[in-house]
Amino acid sequence: MKKSTIWILTVLMAVAFMGLLSMQVFYLRGMSKMRYEQFTEAVKQSLYSVSQKLTQRETRHFIDENSGNVASSSYLGSTSIGGIKYSFTTPLGIEGNITIDGAASSGKAPHGQQNDRYSTAREEIRDRYQRQKSVIDEVIVSIISSASGRPLSERADSALVRKMLRQELDAMGLKIPFEFAVVNRSGTVQYKSAGYQAAAVDKDNMFIQVLFPQDPRDKQVFLKVYFPTKNDYIFSSISFMYPTIAFTLILLVVFVVTVVLAFRQKKLSEMKNDFINNMTHEFKTPISSISLAAQMLNDQSVRKSPTMLQQISTVINDETKRLRFQVEKVLQMSMFEKQKASLKLEEVDANVAIFNIVNTFKLKVEKYGGKIEANLDAMDAIIEVDEMHFTNVIFNLLDNAVKYRKEDEPLLLKVGTRDIDEDRLEITVADNGIGIRREDLKRIFEKFFRVNTGNRHDVKGFGLGLAYVQKMIRDLGGTISVDSEYGSGTKFTIIIPLSKN
């Protein structure tokens, strides 16, 4: 699949995911706002109901005290046999019925006399109605004028207000905890619930209602209520949306990881193609040399010359070693597929091992007119490693230094050891080669990655050496870092634990 195709699919899927996630967030915000408005309306209705019930309760109290004056009061009336029946409803919602016995005559009277008596009774009842209505009006005025003078504890104590609030809120379906306080117009708290803390409440969570609207303005008291778990209650009602958003985010993460892996696999595929091309070239040269030597052996004149046979034997031997070395490089690839290499650990003196490696490598360095220095200053250099892999690690670092040397300056290699503390050993390999660019430093330990050497075509390899070095050092429990400046050389630092014994 082309990289452009992957990018197009990635953009389309990203837009789709962002659109889906945006719609879910928008719907969640709309649901949250609607539930908040419903909650606010239900609370306001509950507080209003509490205020109305307290007002009606106080009205009944005053009517009971003045029952002798209002027992026969009426607003609306209707006639009945044997008397006049009236029902009344006060402006505050109190209903009642009274019956005024009639004075109808039991005897039969002329029709004209009956009409006169009925008219007289109607006039008497009208006068009585007006008098009783005046009494009720006086009682109502008395309630309005004198109610505010009663102690608040008698009109609405804390327990009564809490009970009414709980009943009204439950009736509206708001079965959540609340805190309340009753304050006067100046803000002085008359009484409050144990958990009431006005300073910790935001303005959107404080609901206020006048308890007795009929009181004079300067004597009014206010009921303040807030809900500590309001947000939890509102969001719990839309909690069914959370899993859908979570699943969408999980899909988005999986999508991002899939895209990253797709690009990484494509990059790895390209690297492997380069590796195969490079490997083919590396194998072609020794195979051609061995094939040419075999053909020369078929020549009778060559067989008769011991000198020629010696030269051909040397060529075959050298090219066979070269071919074996390349095969060994290829086989190192299989180690990267394993989580951890199979290591044969043993105690090794790092100073001795590095000294032997330096002596062996010295001829190759001197071949290019360079020199190698060993500063083995570590007092305790006993490490527990696989000696073969440890030797290969140092050889790889030294071999890289030779490959990436400067053409116009003699190569100088420095290898050293020193104690960091009683538990760790530091090994350094430094050179004065061409160095590594800053943008390449982060990738030099990647498989198949090779630093760009410009116009130099003599640098061979598969890009596995440093990846192998890093893996081996990590499997041995150590770390490796690199410090380099382009044009000024490179320094590798290995920190590896000392043997516990």
C-alpha positions as CSV (number, residue, x, y, z in Angstrom):
1,M,0.0,0.0,0.0
2,K,1.3,3.4,-0.9
3,K,2.1,5.9,1.8
4,S,-0.3,8.5,0.2
5,T,-3.1,5.9,0.4
6,I,-2.4,5.3,4.1
7,W,-2.4,9.1,4.7
8,I,-5.8,9.5,3.0
9,L,-7.4,6.7,5.0
10,T,-5.8,8.1,8.2
11,V,-7.2,11.6,7.6
12,L,-10.7,10.3,6.7
13,M,-10.8,8.0,9.8
14,A,-9.5,10.9,12.0
15,V,-12.2,13.2,10.7
16,A,-14.9,10.6,11.3
17,F,-13.7,9.9,14.8
18,M,-13.5,13.6,15.7
19,G,-17.0,14.2,14.3
20,L,-18.4,11.2,16.3
21,L,-16.7,12.3,19.5
22,S,-17.8,16.0,19.0
23,M,-21.4,14.9,18.5
24,Q,-21.3,12.8,21.7
25,V,-19.8,15.6,23.7
26,F,-22.4,18.1,22.3
27,Y,-25.3,15.7,23.1
28,L,-23.8,15.1,26.6
29,R,-23.7,18.9,27.2
30,G,-27.3,19.3,26.0
31,M,-28.5,16.5,28.2
32,S,-26.6,17.9,31.2
33,K,-28.1,21.4,30.6
34,M,-31.6,20.0,30.3
35,R,-31.2,17.9,33.5
36,Y,-29.9,21.0,35.3
37,E,-33.0,23.0,34.2
38,Q,-35.3,20.2,35.3
39,F,-33.5,20.0,38.6
40,T,-33.8,23.8,39.2
41,E,-37.5,23.9,38.3
42,A,-38.3,21.0,40.6
43,V,-36.4,22.6,43.5
44,K,-38.1,25.9,43.0
45,Q,-41.5,24.2,42.9
46,S,-40.7,22.3,46.1
47,L,-39.7,25.5,48.0
48,Y,-42.8,27.3,46.8
49,S,-44.9,24.4,48.1
50,V,-43.2,24.6,51.4
51,S,-43.9,28.3,51.6
52,Q,-47.6,27.8,50.7
53,K,-48.1,25.1,53.2
54,L,-46.5,27.1,56.0
55,T,-48.8,30.1,55.1
56,Q,-51.9,27.9,55.1
57,R,-50.8,26.4,58.4
58,E,-50.5,29.8,60.0
59,T,-53.9,30.8,58.6
60,R,-55.6,27.8,60.1
61,H,-54.0,28.8,63.5
62,F,-55.6,32.3,63.4
63,I,-59.0,31.0,62.1
64,D,-59.1,28.5,65.0
65,E,-58.5,31.4,67.4
66,N,-61.3,33.4,65.8
67,S,-63.7,30.6,65.1
68,G,-66.5,32.2,67.1
69,N,-66.4,35.2,64.8
70,V,-66.2,33.4,61.5
71,A,-68.3,30.4,62.2
72,S,-71.3,31.9,60.3
73,S,-69.4,34.0,57.8
74,S,-70.1,33.4,54.1
75,Y,-69.0,34.5,50.7
76,L,-71.3,32.5,48.5
77,G,-74.6,31.0,49.5
78,S,-77.4,28.7,48.3
79,T,-80.9,28.1,49.7
80,S,-82.1,24.8,51.2
81,I,-85.2,23.5,52.7
82,G,-85.7,24.7,56.3
83,G,-83.0,27.3,56.1
84,I,-80.2,28.9,54.2
85,K,-76.9,27.0,53.5
86,Y,-73.7,28.9,52.8
87,S,-70.2,27.8,51.8
88,F,-67.1,30.0,52.1
89,T,-63.5,30.1,50.8
90,T,-61.1,32.6,52.3
91,P,-58.5,34.3,50.0
92,L,-55.8,32.1,51.6
93,G,-57.6,28.9,50.6
94,I,-59.5,27.9,53.8
95,E,-62.9,26.4,53.0
96,G,-66.0,25.9,55.2
97,N,-69.8,25.5,55.3
98,I,-72.5,27.1,57.5
99,T,-76.4,26.7,57.6
100,I,-78.7,29.4,58.8
101,D,-82.0,27.9,59.9
102,G,-85.0,29.4,58.1
103,A,-88.1,30.8,59.8
104,A,-90.6,29.5,57.3
105,S,-94.2,29.1,58.4
106,S,-95.6,25.6,58.7
107,G,-99.1,26.8,57.7
108,K,-100.4,27.6,54.3
109,A,-100.6,31.2,53.5
110,P,-101.9,33.0,50.5
111,H,-99.6,33.1,47.6
112,G,-99.0,36.9,48.0
113,Q,-98.2,36.6,51.7
114,Q,-95.6,33.8,51.0
115,N,-93.8,36.1,48.5
116,D,-93.7,38.9,51.1
117,R,-92.2,36.6,53.8
118,Y,-89.6,35.2,51.3
119,S,-88.5,38.7,50.4
120,T,-88.2,39.7,54.0
121,A,-86.1,36.5,54.7
122,R,-83.8,37.4,51.8
123,E,-83.3,40.9,53.1
124,E,-82.4,39.6,56.6
125,I,-79.9,37.0,55.2
126,R,-78.3,39.7,52.9
127,D,-77.8,41.9,55.9
128,R,-76.4,39.0,58.0
129,Y,-74.0,38.1,55.1
130,Q,-72.7,41.6,54.9
131,R,-72.0,41.7,58.7
132,Q,-70.2,38.2,58.7
133,K,-68.2,39.1,55.6
134,S,-67.0,42.2,57.4
135,V,-66.0,40.0,60.4
136,I,-64.0,37.6,58.1
137,D,-62.2,40.6,56.4
138,E,-61.3,41.9,59.9
139,V,-59.9,38.4,60.8
140,I,-57.8,38.3,57.6
141,V,-56.5,41.8,58.2
142,S,-55.6,40.7,61.8
143,I,-53.7,37.6,60.4
144,I,-51.7,39.8,58.0
145,S,-50.9,42.4,60.6
146,S,-50.2,40.2,63.6
147,A,-48.7,37.0,62.1
148,S,-45.2,38.5,61.6
149,G,-45.1,39.4,65.2
150,R,-45.1,35.7,66.3
151,P,-41.8,34.0,67.1
152,L,-40.3,32.2,64.1
153,S,-39.9,29.0,66.2
154,E,-43.8,28.9,66.6
155,R,-44.5,29.7,63.0
156,A,-41.9,27.4,61.4
157,D,-39.3,25.6,63.5
158,S,-36.2,23.8,62.0
159,A,-37.7,20.3,62.3
160,L,-40.9,21.3,60.6
161,V,-39.1,23.0,57.7
162,R,-36.8,20.1,57.2
163,K,-39.7,17.6,57.2
164,M,-41.7,19.7,54.7
165,L,-38.6,20.1,52.5
166,R,-37.9,16.4,52.5
167,Q,-41.6,15.6,51.7
168,E,-41.8,18.1,48.8
169,L,-38.4,17.1,47.3
170,D,-39.3,13.4,47.5
171,A,-42.6,14.1,45.8
172,M,-40.6,15.8,42.9
173,G,-38.3,12.8,42.7
174,L,-35.2,14.6,44.2
175,K,-34.2,12.1,46.8
176,I,-30.8,13.6,47.5
177,P,-29.3,15.2,50.7
178,F,-29.7,19.0,51.2
179,E,-28.6,21.7,53.7
180,F,-30.7,24.7,54.5
181,A,-30.8,27.9,56.6
182,V,-33.5,30.5,57.5
183,V,-32.2,34.1,57.4
184,N,-33.8,37.5,57.8
185,R,-33.6,40.3,55.3
186,S,-30.3,41.6,56.8
187,G,-28.7,38.1,56.2
188,T,-28.6,37.0,59.9
189,V,-29.1,33.3,60.3
190,Q,-32.1,32.4,62.4
191,Y,-31.3,28.7,62.4
192,K,-29.6,26.3,60.0
193,S,-28.9,22.6,59.4
194,A,-25.7,21.1,60.9
195,G,-23.9,20.9,57.5
196,Y,-24.8,24.3,56.1
197,Q,-21.8,26.3,54.9
198,A,-22.8,29.3,52.8
199,A,-19.2,30.2,51.9
200,A,-18.7,26.8,50.1
201,V,-21.7,27.2,47.8
202,D,-21.6,28.6,44.3
203,K,-24.5,30.8,43.1
204,D,-25.9,28.2,40.8
205,N,-26.4,25.8,43.7
206,M,-28.2,28.2,46.1
207,F,-32.0,28.3,46.0
208,I,-33.9,31.1,48.0
209,Q,-37.6,31.3,48.8
210,V,-39.6,33.8,51.0
211,L,-41.2,31.7,53.7
212,F,-44.2,34.0,54.5
213,P,-44.9,36.3,51.5
214,Q,-47.7,38.1,53.3
215,D,-45.4,39.5,56.0
216,P,-44.3,43.1,55.7
217,R,-41.2,43.5,53.6
218,D,-38.9,44.5,56.4
219,K,-39.9,41.4,58.5
220,Q,-39.7,38.8,55.8
221,V,-37.5,35.7,56.3
222,F,-35.9,33.6,53.6
223,L,-35.3,29.9,53.2
224,K,-31.9,29.1,51.6
225,V,-31.3,25.6,50.4
226,Y,-28.4,24.0,48.6
227,F,-27.5,20.4,47.6
228,P,-23.9,19.2,48.2
229,T,-24.3,16.3,45.7
230,K,-26.1,18.2,43.0
231,N,-23.5,17.7,40.3
232,D,-23.2,14.0,41.1
233,Y,-27.0,13.6,40.9
234,I,-27.2,15.5,37.6
235,F,-24.4,13.6,36.0
236,S,-25.5,10.2,37.3
237,S,-28.8,10.7,35.4
238,I,-26.8,10.8,32.1
239,S,-24.1,8.3,33.1
240,F,-25.3,6.0,30.3
241,M,-23.4,8.2,27.9
242,Y,-20.1,7.7,29.6
243,P,-19.5,4.1,28.2
244,T,-20.2,5.3,24.7
245,I,-17.6,8.1,25.0
246,A,-15.1,5.7,26.6
247,F,-15.6,3.1,23.8
248,T,-15.1,5.9,21.2
249,L,-11.9,7.0,22.9
250,I,-10.7,3.4,23.0
251,L,-11.4,3.0,19.3
252,L,-9.6,6.3,18.6
253,V,-6.5,5.1,20.6
254,V,-6.6,1.7,18.8
255,F,-6.9,3.6,15.5
256,V,-3.9,5.8,16.3
257,V,-1.8,2.8,17.3
258,T,-2.8,1.0,14.2
259,V,-1.8,3.9,12.0
260,V,1.6,4.2,13.8
261,L,2.2,0.5,13.4
262,A,1.2,0.6,9.8
263,F,3.8,3.4,9.1
264,R,6.4,1.6,11.2
265,Q,5.8,-1.7,9.3
266,K,6.0,0.1,6.0
267,K,9.3,1.7,7.1
268,L,10.5,-1.6,8.3
269,S,9.6,-3.2,5.0
270,E,11.6,-0.6,3.2
271,M,14.5,-1.2,5.5
272,K,14.4,-4.9,4.9
273,N,14.3,-4.3,1.1
274,D,17.4,-2.2,1.5
275,F,19.0,-4.8,3.7
276,I,18.3,-7.6,1.1
277,N,19.8,-5.5,-1.6
278,N,22.9,-4.7,0.5
279,M,23.2,-8.3,1.7
280,T,23.1,-9.5,-2.0
281,H,25.9,-7.2,-2.8
282,E,27.9,-8.2,0.2
283,F,27.5,-12.0,-0.6
284,K,28.2,-11.5,-4.3
285,T,31.8,-10.4,-4.0
286,P,33.1,-13.3,-1.9
287,I,31.1,-15.8,-3.9
288,S,32.6,-14.4,-7.2
289,S,36.1,-14.6,-5.7
290,I,35.7,-18.2,-4.6
291,S,34.2,-19.1,-7.9
292,L,37.1,-17.5,-9.8
293,A,39.6,-19.3,-7.6
294,A,37.9,-22.7,-8.3
295,Q,38.0,-22.1,-12.0
296,M,41.7,-21.3,-11.7
297,L,42.3,-24.6,-10.0
298,N,41.1,-26.4,-13.1
299,D,44.0,-24.9,-15.0
300,Q,46.9,-27.4,-15.2
301,S,49.5,-24.7,-15.2
302,V,48.2,-23.3,-12.0
303,R,48.3,-26.7,-10.3
304,K,52.0,-27.0,-11.2
305,S,52.8,-23.7,-9.5
306,P,53.0,-24.0,-5.7
307,T,53.1,-20.2,-5.5
308,M,49.8,-19.8,-7.4
309,L,48.2,-22.6,-5.3
310,Q,49.2,-20.7,-2.1
311,Q,47.7,-17.5,-3.4
312,I,44.5,-19.2,-4.5
313,S,44.3,-21.0,-1.1
314,T,44.8,-17.7,0.7
315,V,42.0,-16.0,-1.4
316,I,39.6,-18.9,-0.8
317,N,40.3,-18.9,2.9
318,D,39.9,-15.1,3.2
319,E,36.8,-14.9,1.2
320,T,35.3,-17.9,3.1
321,K,36.0,-16.0,6.4
322,R,34.4,-12.9,4.9
323,L,31.4,-14.9,3.8
324,R,31.1,-16.6,7.2
325,F,31.2,-13.2,8.9
326,Q,28.4,-11.9,6.7
327,V,26.3,-15.0,7.5
328,E,27.0,-14.4,11.2
329,K,25.7,-10.9,10.8
330,V,22.5,-12.1,9.1
331,L,22.0,-14.7,11.9
332,Q,22.1,-11.9,14.4
333,M,18.7,-10.8,13.1
334,S,17.0,-13.8,14.7
335,M,18.1,-12.5,18.1
336,F,16.0,-9.4,17.7
337,E,12.8,-11.6,17.4
338,K,13.5,-13.0,20.9
339,Q,12.6,-11.1,24.0
340,K,15.9,-12.1,25.6
341,A,19.0,-13.9,24.1
342,S,20.2,-17.1,25.5
343,L,23.3,-16.1,27.4
344,K,26.0,-18.3,29.0
345,L,27.0,-16.0,31.9
346,E,30.3,-16.3,33.6
347,E,32.6,-14.0,35.6
348,V,35.0,-12.1,33.3
349,D,37.7,-9.5,34.1
350,A,36.7,-6.7,31.8
351,N,40.2,-5.2,31.9
352,V,41.8,-8.5,30.6
353,A,39.1,-9.1,28.0
354,I,39.4,-5.5,26.6
355,F,43.2,-5.7,26.6
356,N,43.1,-8.9,24.5
357,I,40.6,-7.3,22.1
358,V,42.7,-4.2,21.7
359,N,45.8,-6.3,20.9
360,T,43.9,-8.2,18.3
361,F,42.4,-5.1,16.7
362,K,45.6,-3.1,16.8
363,L,46.8,-4.5,13.4
364,K,43.6,-3.4,11.7
365,V,44.0,0.1,13.1
366,E,47.6,0.4,12.2
367,K,46.8,-0.8,8.6
368,Y,45.0,2.6,8.2
369,G,47.9,4.5,9.8
370,G,46.1,4.9,13.1
371,K,46.7,3.9,16.7
372,I,44.6,2.6,19.6
373,E,45.1,3.4,23.3
374,A,43.8,1.5,26.3
375,N,43.4,3.2,29.6
376,L,42.2,0.4,31.9
377,D,41.9,2.2,35.2
378,A,39.2,0.2,36.8
379,M,40.3,-1.3,40.1
380,D,37.4,-3.7,40.3
381,A,36.5,-5.0,36.8
382,I,34.9,-8.4,37.4
383,I,31.6,-8.6,35.5
384,E,29.2,-11.4,34.9
385,V,28.6,-11.6,31.1
386,D,28.6,-14.0,28.1
387,E,32.2,-13.6,27.0
388,M,31.5,-14.2,23.4
389,H,28.7,-11.6,23.1
390,F,30.7,-9.1,25.3
391,T,33.7,-9.5,22.9
392,N,31.4,-9.0,19.9
393,V,30.1,-5.8,21.5
394,I,33.5,-4.2,21.9
395,F,34.6,-5.4,18.4
396,N,31.5,-3.9,16.8
397,L,32.2,-0.5,18.4
398,L,35.8,-0.6,17.4
399,D,34.9,-1.7,13.8
400,N,32.5,1.2,13.5
401,A,35.2,3.6,14.5
402,V,37.4,2.2,11.7
403,K,34.6,2.4,9.1
404,Y,33.7,6.0,9.9
405,R,37.2,7.4,10.2
406,K,38.4,10.6,8.6
407,E,40.3,10.2,5.4
408,D,42.6,13.2,5.9
409,E,43.5,12.5,9.6
410,P,45.1,9.5,11.3
411,L,42.7,7.5,13.3
412,L,43.0,7.7,17.1
413,L,41.0,5.1,19.2
414,K,40.7,5.3,22.9
415,V,39.3,2.5,25.1
416,G,39.0,2.9,28.8
417,T,37.5,1.5,32.0
418,R,36.8,3.1,35.4
419,D,34.9,2.4,38.5
420,I,31.7,4.5,39.0
421,D,30.8,3.1,42.4
422,E,31.1,-0.2,44.1
423,D,28.3,-1.7,42.0
424,R,29.0,-0.5,38.4
425,L,31.7,-0.4,35.8
426,E,32.0,2.2,33.0
427,I,33.5,1.3,29.6
428,T,34.2,4.0,27.0
429,V,35.1,3.7,23.3
430,A,36.1,7.0,21.7
431,D,37.3,8.0,18.3
432,N,38.2,11.1,16.3
433,G,36.2,10.1,13.2
434,I,33.6,11.9,11.2
435,G,31.0,11.9,14.0
436,I,27.3,11.6,13.8
437,R,24.7,14.3,12.9
438,R,22.3,15.3,15.7
439,E,19.2,14.1,13.7
440,D,20.8,10.6,13.4
441,L,21.8,10.2,17.0
442,K,18.3,9.2,18.0
443,R,18.1,6.4,15.5
444,I,21.6,4.8,15.4
445,F,20.4,1.9,17.6
446,E,17.5,1.1,15.3
447,K,17.6,-2.1,13.2
448,F,18.7,-1.6,9.6
449,F,19.5,2.1,10.2
450,R,22.7,3.3,8.7
451,V,24.2,6.7,9.1
452,N,24.4,8.7,5.8
453,T,28.1,8.9,4.9
454,G,27.8,11.2,1.9
455,N,30.0,10.3,-1.0
456,R,31.8,7.5,0.7
457,H,30.9,4.1,-0.8
458,D,33.4,1.9,1.1
459,V,31.3,1.7,4.2
460,K,29.6,-1.7,4.1
461,G,27.1,-3.3,6.5
462,F,23.5,-4.1,7.2
463,G,22.7,-1.6,9.9
464,L,22.5,-4.3,12.6
465,G,25.8,-3.7,14.5
466,L,24.7,-1.0,17.0
467,A,21.2,-2.6,17.4
468,Y,23.0,-5.8,18.4
469,V,25.3,-3.9,20.8
470,Q,22.3,-2.2,22.5
471,K,20.3,-5.4,22.9
472,M,23.3,-7.3,24.3
473,I,24.1,-4.6,26.9
474,R,20.5,-4.4,28.0
475,D,20.2,-8.2,28.3
476,L,23.4,-8.1,30.5
477,G,21.6,-5.5,32.7
478,G,23.6,-2.5,31.5
479,T,23.0,0.7,29.5
480,I,24.7,2.3,26.6
481,S,24.7,6.0,25.5
482,V,26.4,8.0,22.7
483,D,27.9,11.4,22.6
484,S,28.9,12.8,19.2
485,E,29.4,16.0,17.3
486,Y,29.5,15.9,13.5
487,G,33.1,16.3,12.4
488,S,34.6,15.9,15.9
489,G,34.3,12.2,16.6
490,T,32.1,9.9,18.7
491,K,32.2,8.4,22.2
492,F,30.2,5.4,23.3
493,T,29.7,4.9,27.1
494,I,28.7,1.5,28.5
495,I,27.7,1.1,32.2
496,I,27.4,-2.5,33.3
497,P,26.9,-4.0,36.8
498,L,29.8,-5.6,38.5
499,S,29.6,-9.2,39.6
500,K,27.7,-9.7,42.9
501,N,30.3,-12.2,44.0
